[in-house]
Amino acid sequence: MTSFGPVTGDVKGNVQFKDGAVTFENGFDAINDGGQIWHVDGSLATGNAHGKDWANAMTTIQAAVTAASAYDTIYVKPKLITDATGDPTSYAEVIIIPFGTHHLSIVGIGRGRTQGGLPQIKMGSGANALLTIRSAGCLIANIGFDGYGSTGGGILLDDDNSTKTAFGTTITNCHFKNCVGSAANATAGGAIMWSAAGNAWQVLISNCNFYKNVCDICVLGTSNTVPQDVVIEDCNFSNSAASTDCNIYAGGSGFGGGLKINRCVFGKTPALGTTDLFTEITCYGTGGTGVMSNCVFGAAGTTTGYGASKASASIGTTIELCNNYSNAGLIVREA
């Protein structure tokens, strides 16, 4: 574990807690500076507790979000696993962070980054995202999202540049599984997705694991401003070809500048889609610029074939490729 200063306090997997602060294994802090700390434990029998300590924890995440104000921190405990099916006992709820509750932190206190080690959100039905963010500067950490049985996707960055905003969001150490938008098509959404209005600039997605999502990250921008300054780093993307249409889709009316994809792993070329448009990395439209560096592709049989319209991977020509490798060696762009 890397931290700023001595390791003290309560250590939970890859997160250290002390005095309203949480330090992640990659070295950055989320400090609760003057805000209230809320506790959520879905295994408790009562749901009307005040939530200000573990003995009186709330039983739903949304109850804590509703009670919270700007700069608050919500700690979520995994529910008690009562069977051996391989799917954790879940928080069966749809959560919305409203406009005005900016810089809210929702942090799971599970062990590690596996599906079974994290508090998991799973509805099993419905067409709403499991978590919708409508306020700036929020942190989502150490939470599992399982979209099985529903069509709303995992996390929605809902930003209309007016009454809702989601810029400055950080999503780290999370697990995403079975997330799908309204259709088996990457453009309809998936695990992490922008609304059609776009906006939601300055987003960091770090150290997350994606598995069997129709789309892992869907960056749209079709009716307002196109997203910009999005960083995706140290993530493992869905490698179940038959279940995935696209790992990263940056489309709509185009993507703005500053898409940075670094140190990520792409196992297999998605095969759910019917055209080359929906393959590993899609960045179509005008004006989209960025860089992909130090990434590993496990599917390509040659060092070429990574042009904008190639079947092996579809990477827009405005995305610079630096030091990326397939199982055959260094990737060379082919037009």
BELKA-V446806 format. One record per residue. SS is DSSP state (h for helix, s for strand, l for the rest). PSI is psi in whole degrees, -180 to 180 (NA if undefined). Layout:
ss->{SS,SS}
psi->{PSI,PSI}
This chain:
ss->{l,s,l,l,l,l,l,l,l,s,s,s,l,l,s,s,s,s,l,l,s,s,s,s,l,s,l,l,s,s,s,l,l,l,l,l,s,s,s,s,s,l,l,l,l,l,l,l,l,l,l,l,l,h,h,h,l,s,l,l,h,h,h,h,h,h,h,l,l,l,l,l,s,s,s,s,s,l,l,l,l,l,l,l,l,l,l,l,l,s,s,l,l,l,s,s,s,l,l,l,l,l,l,l,s,s,s,s,l,l,l,l,l,l,h,h,h,l,s,s,s,l,l,l,l,l,l,l,l,l,s,s,s,l,l,l,l,l,s,s,s,l,s,s,s,s,l,l,l,l,l,l,l,l,s,s,s,l,l,l,l,l,l,l,l,l,l,l,l,s,s,s,l,l,s,s,s,l,l,l,l,l,l,l,l,h,h,h,l,l,l,s,s,s,l,l,l,l,l,l,l,l,s,s,s,s,l,l,s,s,s,l,l,l,s,s,s,s,s,l,l,l,l,l,l,l,l,l,l,s,s,s,s,l,l,s,l,l,l,l,h,h,h,l,l,s,s,s,s,s,l,l,l,l,l,l,l,l,s,s,s,s,l,l,s,s,l,l,l,l,l,l,l,l,l,l,l,l,l,l,s,s,s,l,l,l,l,l,l,s,s,s,s,l,l,s,s,l,l,l,l,l,l,l,l,l,l,l,l,l,l,l,l,l,l,l,l,l,s,s,s,s,l,l,s,s,l,l,s,s,l,l,l,l,l}
psi->{137,135,166,93,-175,148,108,169,-162,116,123,97,-117,20,137,132,135,129,46,15,151,129,125,163,-23,7,-5,153,149,103,130,94,91,-6,165,146,130,149,137,125,100,-7,-9,156,-32,146,9,22,164,-19,9,0,170,-32,-25,40,149,159,-7,149,-40,-35,-40,-40,-42,-38,-23,159,178,141,4,164,133,121,131,125,139,144,152,125,122,0,-177,35,-14,-2,120,152,129,159,105,78,157,128,136,122,113,163,135,-23,58,158,36,139,129,114,121,147,26,178,122,-158,12,161,-43,-16,-7,154,131,140,127,122,-42,-5,169,169,19,150,147,-37,125,129,123,23,154,154,25,153,126,118,141,46,141,141,118,110,13,128,-10,167,20,-7,-177,-84,129,122,96,100,114,9,22,-80,-6,144,150,20,154,19,139,129,116,148,35,160,131,131,139,28,133,147,-149,-8,167,61,130,-31,-13,-3,-176,-129,-54,127,150,153,168,-25,-19,-121,-138,60,171,61,137,125,113,136,37,156,130,138,122,37,142,-42,134,-51,120,104,105,159,88,-20,-8,-116,142,142,148,161,55,127,127,116,147,39,148,121,161,130,20,92,-41,-14,-5,135,-34,137,-52,118,119,92,-133,-131,10,164,140,-167,159,29,118,118,116,137,46,159,127,112,-58,152,122,141,7,-36,165,-7,169,-12,-37,79,-129,-59,117,127,83,172,-169,146,-4,123,156,-169,140,123,147,35,159,130,126,-2,-29,139,-9,171,-6,-170,24,33,177,-22,19,147,-30,-33,140,99,120,146,-15,-2,114,140,123,117,44,148,142,-175,-2,-3,-160,134,129,129,138,125,NA}
